[in-house]
């Protein structure tokens, strides 16, 4: 039975919200991530379904019987308050995952606290050779990010319990189990109105765009986010004029004239600036990332700004040249 999902953004208009949380086990024997086929083994899945009014209408909870790391680390044991032998009453991951996806139903809109749960779910799926959750970038709601935006503290990552305390939600079940954390995440998610949600979804990039047609162009507020398809060589991005273009989202992604060409201050982040004659100054930030398949892709964020900030970028570029850091070619 194939369970992989093919998403388009229009599906975000359909209301089958699945707010889920995972708990996992990790060994602590000093081995690196590269030495392991699976770093985090999922041991619990908890989820809440919400309807179009963001009301809780159903719940899912199952334990997963460990198949990779049979010894539960002391840290996991302490955090989850697991009883001795409790996980032995669970089922193996492939069976739990299939039941979870069947429970999710058609066109689920996934919501998680933070970005890691979707990544680890897909790593476990791959480890067991199951059909992928998706084969391209997956739109979802990062409720931790929604909370930060709403609180006007986008550079701060609050814990779930701290967020619950900040908005005064009653703590009527313990934290740090998959079902209870999914419940609290759902309570927070239910506070946001439809307009706010439509303007603040994001994408999971475990699977990056496979073609230029699948590339992401996401315009939200002042931000114009772009994710390229994958390339075999890093130079295919750094020498690609289309990928490096400074685009104006309000002009249908038309490239504008660069005032400050791409440069780095010695980090792996590149910056630029341009001016649209109609819509004003645009600053850019670019990271060249590498996915788990070894492909490089561009993660570019263009933001409408002020001409004063463009002048500041020019000064930063001058300083970087003096210190021997080069311009992006």
C-alpha positions, 0 to 999 in steps of 0.5 A: 500500500502506497502512502506517500502524499503529493502536495500542492499549496491549494491543499492548505485550504482544505481543513484536516489539521494533524498536529503531531509529536514524536518521542525518540531514543538516541544512544550515547556511545560517542559514535557520530551521525555518519556512523549510524544508519538511524540516529534517532529511533522513534518510540512514540507517536502522538497526534491530535486532529483539528477541524476547520474551526481548529477544534480538537475532534480526534486523537492518536497515540501509540508506542513503538517497540524499539528495533534498533536501540533496545536500551533506552538512554537515561536521558530519554527514560528521565524525560518521558518517565517510562515504566520498565518494559512499557515500550515492549507493549508497543508495535514495530514502527512500520505497523504504527506508521501505517496506522497513523497515516490511515488515521490521518486521512486525506490531505492532512495538513501537518503541524508540529512544534519546531521543524525536527519532528517531520525530519525524524519521521521521514528518516525513520520511514526511509530506514524501514524502506517504507513509501515516502511521506512526500517526494518533494517539499512538504508544506506544513505549519511550524507552530513554534515559528507561528508563536514567535511571529505572533509574540514578535520575537522571531529570533527566539525559540521558546520551549513548548511549556514556556509558550503554554505558560506565556499565554496562560493555557491550563496545564492539565496533563504532564508534558514530555509525552507525544500525546500530551505535547501534541495536545498542547501544540494543538491548543496553541495552534487553535489560537491563530486566525485563518488569515494569519495561518495562510500567511505563515505556512512553511516547507519541510525540505527533507525532499528538495525540489526535483526540478525548476518547476517544483522550486519554491517561491513563497512571498509572505509579508516583506519576505520573498523565500526561494528554494532551488532544485538540487545540483550535483556541484556547488559551483552550479549554484554560485555561477547560476545567474537565475538562482542568484537574481535579486527578484521583486515579488511584487513585479512577478519575480522580475529581477532588479538591478543589483546595488550590492553584489553577493558577498560574504563576511567570512561565514557561509552566508552571503548578502546582497542588495538591489533596488526596484524602481517601483517597490524600493530597496531589497536585501538578500541573504543566501545559504548554499545547503546540502541535503542527505542525498548529497545535492546542493541547493540554494536557500535564498531570502529576499526582504523589502527594506530601506535604502539606508540598509542597502548603504549599510550593506555596501559598508559591510562589503567594503569591510569584508574586502579589506579583511580579505574576504572575497565577493561571491562570483 
